[in-house]
Amino acid sequence: MKRVVSKEELKLKSQNGFYSILSGEHESTEFGSGLEFADIIEYSSNHSARHINWKRSTISSTPYVNIFNETKELNIVIVLALSGSILFKNKLNIARDAFASLALAGSNENLKLITFTNKLEAIYNPRGNDSFEIAYEIATQKELLGIEAHYKKLISFLSANIEKKSLIFIISDFLEDIDFSSLAFKHKLYAIIIRDSNEEKITPLGERLFLDLSSGIKSKLNITQSSAKRYNNKFKKFDKKLQKNFIKNEIEFVKIYSQNEVIYKLKELLKVV
């Protein structure tokens, strides 16, 4: 049985792990235009091809990129995109923990916390340590059974309301087709995928009564060995397509399966040693 992580333990681990790592209190390296030029370095897979210095690359026959220093506070937007499917197993608690931990990591004057279902549920501009408490509380306030995800509405809302270039973190289970390319063109996006292994790969269960958490509809299904295999193959293809889209649009992403790995996985995403 997986151990439950308490609110106090989560906050302590978040503070020790990456408190204010995104706050912009220290100079941070940005790969972008319109910023103060810092250096030209050899290209690596972590760099965007959009910032290749073609003149230097042509002369040396080796690709180089321009690096800029951003000394202003970063604009940080942390979105918890929820639907009924997040109620499966322990996914909602995992999503809540990731939301609160990132809120603490991003504590600054330009932080926005957003919860979204098929419409905007809440938006806050917390200050300091309040960011963790607010995020932790608002994450589970909405009744989600029967609520379907609506990523197109989320994209439209963010496009219309986040004007300045920002770091946007989106926490969700991402079980619907989605294209973040328009947002990723202007902002730096991070996707935190909340999943349970039992939904990614099912086993033959026989005839059972199932509840569709997104629609609220109950139905009787017979999960045979062949139908389980078809489902698993379909899910695997869906996930491969999702991740391919993230990579194409230079969206950093990480997948989290349990509360116990939230801090570890977020540090991995943020490249915190």
ROGUTI-447187 format. One line per 5 residues: number of its first residue (from 1); for each residue x, y, z of N, C-alpha, C. Coordinates in steps of 0.2 Angstrom, whole numbers, plus 5000, padded with zeros to 4 digits. Example, Ala and Ser with C-alpha at 12.3 -4.5 7.8 and 13.67 -1.06 7.14 Angstrom:
# ROGUTI-447187
1> 5066/4972/5039/5062/4978/5039/5066/4984/5039  5064/4989/5035/5068/4995/5036/5064/5000/5039
This chain:
# ROGUTI-447187
1> 5004/4994/5000/5000/5000/5000/5004/5006/5000  5003/5011/4996/5007/5017/4995/5005/5022/5001  5011/5024/5004/5010/5029/5010/5008/5036/5008  5003/5038/5012/5000/5045/5011/5005/5050/5014  5006/5055/5009/5010/5061/5011/5006/5066/5014
6> 5007/5068/5021/5003/5073/5024/5005/5080/5021  5001/5085/5022/5001/5092/5020/5008/5095/5023  5009/5094/5029/5015/5097/5033/5022/5094/5030  5021/5087/5028/5027/5084/5026/5029/5086/5018  5023/5087/5015/5024/5090/5008/5027/5097/5008
11> 5025/5101/5012/5027/5108/5012/5035/5108/5014  5036/5104/5019/5043/5104/5021/5048/5101/5016  5046/5096/5012/5050/5093/5007/5050/5098/5001  5045/5102/5000/5045/5107/4995/5050/5113/4996  5050/5115/5003/5054/5120/5005/5061/5118/5004
16> 5063/5112/5006/5070/5110/5006/5072/5108/4999  5067/5106/4995/5068/5104/4988/5070/5110/4983  5065/5115/4983/5066/5120/4978/5062/5126/4980  5062/5128/4986/5058/5134/4988/5060/5140/4984  5056/5144/4980/5057/5150/4976/5062/5149/4971
21> 5063/5143/4968/5068/5141/4963/5066/5145/4957  5059/5146/4956/5057/5150/4950/5055/5157/4951  5057/5159/4957/5055/5166/4959/5058/5172/4955  5064/5171/4952/5067/5176/4949/5071/5180/4954  5072/5178/4960/5076/5182/4965/5083/5182/4962
26> 5085/5177/4959/5092/5177/4956/5092/5177/4949  5097/5179/4946/5097/5180/4938/5097/5173/4935  5092/5172/4930/5091/5166/4927/5093/5166/4920  5095/5160/4917/5096/5160/4910/5090/5159/4906  5089/5163/4901/5083/5162/4896/5086/5161/4889
31> 5082/5157/4885/5084/5157/4878/5079/5160/4875  5080/5167/4873/5074/5170/4870/5077/5177/4867  5073/5181/4864/5075/5187/4861/5072/5193/4865  5075/5199/4864/5073/5205/4867/5076/5205/4874  5081/5200/4876/5084/5200/4882/5091/5202/4882
36> 5095/5203/4887/5102/5206/4887/5106/5200/4885  5110/5201/4880/5114/5196/4877/5120/5194/4882  5121/5187/4883/5126/5185/4888/5132/5182/4885  5130/5177/4880/5136/5173/4877/5133/5169/4871  5138/5166/4868/5137/5161/4863/5140/5154/4865
41> 5136/5149/4865/5139/5143/4867/5137/5137/4862  5141/5132/4862/5139/5126/4858/5132/5123/4859  5129/5122/4853/5122/5119/4854/5122/5112/4857  5117/5111/4861/5115/5105/4864/5108/5103/4863  5106/5097/4865/5099/5095/4864/5094/5099/4868
46> 5097/5102/4874/5093/5106/4878/5091/5113/4876  5094/5115/4870/5093/5122/4867/5088/5122/4862  5085/5127/4861/5080/5128/4855/5083/5130/4849  5081/5126/4844/5084/5128/4837/5083/5135/4834  5078/5138/4837/5076/5144/4836/5081/5150/4837
51> 5086/5148/4842/5091/5153/4844/5098/5151/4842  5098/5147/4836/5105/5146/4834/5108/5152/4831  5114/5153/4832/5118/5159/4829/5121/5156/4823  5117/5158/4817/5119/5155/4811/5126/5157/4808  5128/5163/4809/5134/5166/4807/5140/5162/4810
56> 5140/5161/4817/5145/5158/4821/5145/5150/4819  5139/5147/4818/5138/5140/4816/5141/5139/4809  5140/5143/4804/5143/5142/4798/5150/5143/4798  5153/5147/4801/5161/5148/4801/5164/5142/4804  5161/5140/4810/5164/5134/4814/5162/5127/4811
61> 5157/5127/4807/5154/5121/4805/5151/5117/4811  5150/5120/4817/5147/5117/4823/5142/5122/4825  5136/5119/4827/5130/5123/4829/5131/5127/4835  5130/5133/4836/5130/5137/4842/5124/5141/4843  5122/5142/4849/5116/5146/4851/5118/5152/4855
66> 5113/5157/4854/5114/5164/4858/5111/5162/4865  5114/5165/4870/5111/5164/4877/5110/5171/4880  5105/5172/4883/5103/5179/4886/5102/5178/4893  5103/5184/4897/5102/5184/4904/5095/5188/4905  5091/5185/4909/5084/5188/4911/5085/5189/4919
71> 5085/5196/4920/5086/5198/4927/5079/5200/4930  5074/5201/4927/5068/5202/4929/5064/5196/4933  5059/5198/4937/5056/5192/4940/5052/5189/4934  5051/5182/4934/5048/5178/4929/5040/5179/4931  5037/5179/4925/5029/5178/4926/5028/5170/4926
76> 5025/5168/4931/5024/5161/4932/5016/5160/4933  5014/5155/4929/5007/5153/4929/5006/5146/4930  5003/5144/4935/5002/5137/4937/4995/5135/4936  4993/5130/4932/4986/5128/4930/4985/5121/4932  4980/5120/4936/4977/5114/4938/4971/5113/4934
81> 4972/5109/4928/4966/5107/4924/4963/5101/4926  4957/5101/4928/4953/5095/4931/4947/5093/4927  4946/5087/4928/4940/5084/4926/4938/5078/4930  4932/5074/4929/4931/5069/4933/4936/5063/4933  4939/5062/4927/4944/5057/4927/4950/5057/4932
86> 4951/5063/4935/4956/5064/4940/4954/5061/4946  4948/5059/4947/4945/5056/4953/4947/5048/4954  4950/5046/4948/4952/5039/4948/4958/5038/4953  4957/5033/4957/4962/5031/4962/4964/5037/4966  4971/5038/4966/4974/5044/4971/4976/5050/4966
91> 4974/5050/4960/4976/5055/4956/4975/5062/4958  4969/5064/4961/4968/5070/4963/4972/5073/4968  4974/5068/4973/4979/5070/4978/4986/5072/4976  4988/5068/4971/4994/5069/4967/4994/5075/4964  4989/5077/4960/4988/5083/4957/4989/5089/4962
96> 4985/5088/4967/4985/5094/4972/4992/5095/4975  4995/5090/4976/5002/5090/4979/5007/5094/4974  5006/5092/4968/5011/5095/4963/5009/5102/4962  5003/5104/4962/5000/5111/4962/5003/5115/4968  5002/5113/4974/5005/5116/4980/5012/5117/4980
101> 5016/5112/4978/5023/5112/4978/5026/5117/4973  5023/5117/4967/5025/5121/4962/5023/5129/4964  5018/5129/4967/5016/5136/4970/5021/5139/4974  5024/5135/4979/5029/5137/4983/5036/5138/4980  5037/5134/4975/5043/5135/4971/5043/5142/4967
106> 5037/5144/4965/5036/5150/4961/5034/5156/4964  5035/5156/4971/5032/5161/4975/5036/5168/4973  5032/5172/4970/5034/5179/4968/5028/5184/4967  5030/5190/4965/5024/5195/4964/5020/5193/4958  5023/5189/4953/5020/5188/4947/5017/5181/4946
111> 5016/5178/4952/5013/5171/4951/5005/5171/4951  5003/5167/4946/4996/5166/4946/4994/5159/4947  4989/5157/4951/4987/5150/4952/4980/5150/4949  4979/5145/4944/4973/5144/4941/4970/5137/4941  4964/5136/4943/4960/5130/4943/4955/5130/4937
116> 4955/5125/4933/4951/5125/4927/4948/5119/4926  4941/5118/4924/4938/5112/4922/4936/5113/4915  4929/5113/4914/4927/5115/4907/4926/5123/4907  4928/5126/4912/4928/5134/4913/4932/5136/4919  4934/5142/4919/4938/5145/4924/4934/5143/4931
121> 4938/5140/4936/4935/5139/4943/4938/5144/4947  4944/5146/4947/4947/5150/4952/4954/5153/4949  4955/5159/4951/4962/5162/4949/4964/5167/4955  4970/5166/4957/4973/5169/4963/4980/5172/4961  4982/5177/4964/4989/5180/4964/4991/5180/4971
126> 4993/5174/4974/4995/5174/4981/5002/5177/4982  5004/5178/4988/5010/5181/4990/5014/5177/4995  5020/5176/4994/5025/5172/4999/5022/5165/5000  5023/5163/5006/5021/5157/5009/5013/5155/5008  5009/5160/5007/5002/5159/5006/5001/5155/5000
131> 5006/5155/4995/5005/5152/4989/5003/5144/4990  5007/5141/4994/5007/5134/4995/5000/5133/4999  4998/5137/5004/4992/5135/5007/4986/5136/5003  4986/5141/4999/4980/5143/4994/4979/5137/4989  4985/5135/4986/4985/5130/4981/4983/5124/4983
136> 4985/5122/4989/4983/5116/4993/4975/5115/4994  4973/5121/4996/4965/5121/4998/4961/5121/4991  4963/5125/4987/4958/5126/4981/4958/5120/4976  4963/5116/4977/4964/5110/4972/4958/5105/4972  4955/5105/4978/4950/5100/4979/4943/5102/4981
141> 4942/5109/4980/4936/5112/4981/4930/5110/4977  4932/5109/4970/4927/5108/4965/4924/5101/4965  4917/5100/4965/4915/5093/4964/4916/5091/4956  4919/5086/4955/4922/5084/4948/4918/5078/4945  4914/5075/4949/4911/5069/4945/4906/5071/4940
146> 4907/5069/4934/4903/5071/4928/4905/5077/4924  4911/5079/4926/4914/5085/4923/4919/5082/4918  4918/5084/4911/4923/5083/4906/4928/5088/4905  4934/5086/4903/4940/5090/4902/4938/5095/4895  4940/5101/4895/4939/5105/4889/4946/5109/4888
151> 4951/5106/4885/4957/5109/4884/4957/5115/4879  4953/5115/4875/4952/5120/4870/4950/5127/4873  4945/5126/4878/4943/5132/4882/4949/5134/4886  4953/5130/4889/4958/5132/4893/4963/5136/4889  4965/5133/4883/4970/5137/4879/4967/5144/4877
156> 4961/5144/4875/4958/5151/4873/4958/5155/4879  4957/5153/4885/4957/5157/4891/4964/5160/4892  4969/5155/4892/4976/5157/4894/4979/5162/4888  4977/5161/4882/4979/5165/4876/4976/5172/4877  4970/5173/4880/4967/5179/4880/4969/5183/4887
161> 4971/5179/4892/4972/5182/4898/4980/5183/4900  4984/5179/4897/4991/5179/4899/4995/5182/4893  4996/5189/4894/4999/5193/4889/5006/5193/4888  5009/5193/4894/5017/5193/4894/5019/5186/4894  5025/5186/4891/5029/5179/4890/5030/5176/4897
166> 5027/5170/4898/5027/5167/4905/5030/5160/4905  5031/5157/4911/5032/5150/4912/5025/5148/4914  5022/5143/4910/5016/5141/4911/5016/5133/4913  5014/5131/4919/5014/5124/4921/5007/5122/4921  5006/5116/4917/4999/5114/4917/4999/5107/4920
171> 4995/5106/4925/4995/5099/4929/4988/5096/4927  4988/5090/4924/4982/5087/4922/4984/5079/4921  4978/5075/4919/4980/5069/4917/4980/5068/4910  4978/5073/4906/4979/5073/4899/4977/5067/4895  4970/5066/4896/4967/5060/4893/4963/5061/4887
176> 4964/5067/4885/4960/5070/4879/4965/5072/4874  4964/5072/4867/4968/5075/4862/4969/5082/4863  4975/5085/4862/4976/5092/4864/4982/5094/4860  4982/5101/4858/4987/5104/4854/4989/5111/4858  4994/5111/4861/4996/5117/4864/5001/5121/4860
181> 5002/5120/4854/5006/5123/4849/5006/5131/4849  4999/5134/4849/4998/5141/4849/5001/5144/4856  5000/5141/4862/5003/5143/4868/5010/5143/4868  5013/5137/4866/5020/5136/4866/5024/5140/4862  5021/5143/4857/5024/5148/4852/5026/5154/4856
186> 5022/5156/4861/5023/5163/4864/5026/5161/4871  5024/5156/4875/5026/5155/4882/5030/5149/4882  5034/5148/4888/5037/5142/4889/5033/5137/4893  5031/5131/4891/5026/5127/4894/5029/5121/4897  5026/5119/4903/5028/5113/4906/5022/5109/4907
191> 5022/5102/4906/5016/5098/4907/5018/5093/4912  5014/5093/4918/5014/5088/4923/5008/5083/4922  5010/5077/4920/5005/5072/4918/5004/5068/4924  4998/5068/4927/4996/5064/4933/4992/5057/4930  4995/5052/4932/4992/5045/4930/4992/5040/4935
196> 4988/5035/4934/4989/5029/4938/4990/5023/4934  4994/5019/4935/4997/5013/4931/4991/5009/4929  4986/5008/4933/4980/5004/4932/4975/5007/4926  4976/5013/4925/4972/5016/4919/4976/5015/4913  4982/5015/4913/4987/5014/4907/4987/5007/4904
201> 4986/5002/4909/4987/4995/4907/4982/4991/4911  4977/4989/4908/4972/4985/4912/4972/4978/4911  4970/4974/4915/4970/4967/4915/4963/4964/4914  4962/4958/4912/4955/4955/4911/4952/4955/4918  4946/4958/4918/4942/4958/4924/4935/4954/4924
206> 4933/4952/4918/4927/4949/4917/4922/4954/4917  4915/4953/4918/4910/4957/4918/4909/4961/4924  4910/4968/4923/4909/4972/4929/4905/4978/4928  4903/4982/4933/4899/4988/4932/4904/4994/4933  4905/4998/4928/4910/5003/4928/4906/5010/4928
211> 4910/5015/4932/4907/5022/4932/4912/5026/4928  4909/5029/4923/4913/5034/4919/4914/5041/4923  4919/5042/4926/4920/5048/4930/4919/5055/4927  4920/5055/4920/4920/5061/4917/4912/5063/4915  4908/5057/4913/4901/5058/4911/4897/5057/4917
216> 4899/5053/4922/4895/5051/4927/4890/5045/4926  4891/5042/4920/4887/5036/4917/4890/5030/4919  4885/5025/4922/4887/5019/4924/4885/5014/4918  4890/5009/4917/4888/5004/4911/4892/4997/4913  4889/4992/4911/4891/4985/4912/4896/4983/4906
221> 4902/4982/4908/4907/4980/4903/4910/4973/4904  4912/4969/4899/4915/4963/4900/4922/4964/4897  4927/4964/4902/4934/4965/4900/4937/4958/4899  4938/4956/4893/4941/4950/4892/4949/4951/4890  4952/4946/4889/4959/4946/4888/4960/4950/4881
226> 4956/4949/4876/4957/4952/4870/4955/4960/4870  4950/4961/4874/4948/4968/4874/4953/4972/4879  4956/4969/4884/4961/4972/4888/4967/4974/4883  4969/4969/4879/4974/4970/4875/4973/4976/4870  4967/4976/4867/4965/4982/4862/4966/4988/4866
231> 4963/4989/4872/4963/4995/4876/4970/4997/4877  4974/4992/4880/4981/4994/4881/4985/4997/4875  4984/4994/4870/4988/4996/4864/4985/5003/4861  4979/5004/4862/4976/5010/4860/4979/5016/4865  4979/5014/4871/4981/5019/4876/4989/5021/4875
236> 4993/5016/4873/5000/5017/4872/5001/5021/4866  4997/5020/4861/4997/5024/4855/4995/5031/4856  4990/5032/4860/4988/5039/4862/4993/5043/4866  4996/5039/4871/5002/5042/4875/5008/5044/4871  5009/5040/4866/5015/5041/4861/5014/5047/4857
241> 5008/5048/4855/5006/5054/4851/5006/5060/4855  5003/5060/4861/5004/5066/4866/5011/5068/4867  5015/5063/4869/5022/5065/4870/5026/5068/4864  5024/5065/4858/5027/5067/4852/5025/5075/4851  5019/5076/4852/5016/5083/4852/5020/5088/4856
246> 5021/5086/4863/5025/5090/4867/5032/5091/4865  5035/5086/4863/5042/5086/4860/5043/5091/4854  5038/5090/4850/5038/5095/4844/5037/5102/4846  5033/5103/4851/5032/5110/4853/5037/5113/4858  5042/5109/4860/5047/5110/4865/5044/5111/4872
251> 5039/5107/4873/5036/5107/4880/5039/5102/4884  5042/5104/4890/5045/5100/4895/5039/5096/4898  5040/5090/4899/5035/5086/4903/5038/5080/4907  5034/5079/4912/5035/5073/4917/5029/5070/4919  5029/5063/4920/5024/5059/4922/5024/5057/4929
256> 5019/5058/4933/5019/5056/4940/5014/5051/4942  5016/5046/4946/5011/5041/4947/5009/5040/4955  5013/5043/4959/5011/5043/4966/5013/5049/4970  5010/5050/4976/5012/5056/4980/5019/5056/4982  5022/5050/4983/5029/5049/4986/5034/5052/4981
261> 5032/5052/4975/5037/5054/4970/5036/5061/4967  5031/5065/4970/5030/5072/4967/5036/5076/4967  5039/5077/4973/5045/5081/4974/5051/5079/4969  5052/5073/4969/5057/5070/4965/5056/5072/4957  5050/5070/4955/5048/5071/4948/5048/5079/4946
266> 5046/5083/4951/5046/5090/4949/5053/5093/4949  5057/5090/4953/5064/5093/4953/5068/5090/4947  5066/5084/4944/5068/5082/4938/5066/5086/4932  5059/5089/4933/5057/5093/4927/5060/5100/4927  5062/5102/4933/5065/5109/4934/5072/5109/4934
271> 5075/5103/4933/5082/5101/4933/5086/5104/4939  5083/5103/4945/5086/5105/4951/5090/5099/4954  5096/5100/4955/5100/5095/4958/5099/5093/4965
